[in-house]
């Protein structure tokens, strides 16, 4: 059994998004039915619509930064009630039995996590549809409690941009007094600054653009390092405890590796594509690490939301109506947003 809801979808590779009706499953015993109020716009949405990763399924309804109110729950649901403010992030299921899932690391599910959109829909067949829609039905295990003291619309990007940057800072144990560099000031980078600052770190924004200095300090950076300035880079050589690299495209990581202390780590969260050749000596001569990190599991994502509630952290957002989504995609690709678009789903 299923019911129809309004949505916005791309019908083909690189296609424009337009109104499209989709089917949602009837609420099962363990399900939560959510009326969507806001949905963030992630660069991954654009990559997916354009089939940049070669796995796109159409029609595609993007959106994995979902905020809404609980409309109804199944009889086995005990953690959520009608009217609760909740969120849904990048995944709506996983195998739940592999070693990763058993460690609350569903994002690394050995069977492959089920994406909120473009994933395998075991209930209705076909593929899953995301948050550019009126409502969504999700298993209670993949629904998140949202702090009610925060600006509801600005919470949405925390469910992807937020957890993508919080997870590595948390996993690698960033603490008060650490010198942390955040490379790249965009949707991910602006959250990295906020989290690292709230964790008590000395935060250095590392950017190619001097024009971003004032905004970086407004967001919580203590210093700004212009990576094109060879003298500045030399002054910071060997001084960083941790580097969060949010650059979304392939690039040269060698200059950044020189910034790390002995035994320090740089984590990639942005570039899901080949990098320029890396010199092995940069790692060997200092026992340094170059690592990667995806999003977080459900448990860690909930911890991140609770942390945001305690420290009054939300994303910097620009609101749009759903019929402005195609223009918003163009602006994201031109880096013309500070720092995330969020769709007011009432406009649907």
Secondary structure, DSSP 8 states (H G I E B T S, - for coil): -EEEEEEEEE-STT--EEEEEEEEE---TTEEEEEEEEEEE-HHHHHHHTTTTS---SSB-----EEEEEEEE-TT--S--TT-EEEE-SEEE--S-SHHHHTT-GGG-TT--EETTTSB-TTTSSB---SSBSEEEEEGGG-EE--TTS-HHHHGGGGTHHHHHHHHHHHTT--TT-EEEEE--SHHHHHHHHHHHHTT-EEEEEES-GGGHHHHHHHT-SEEEETT-HHHHHHTTT-EEEEEE---S----HHHHTTEEEEEEEEE-S--S------THHHHTTT-EEEE-----HHHHHHHHHHHHHHT----EEEEEGGGHHHHHHHHHTT-SSSEEEEEGGG-
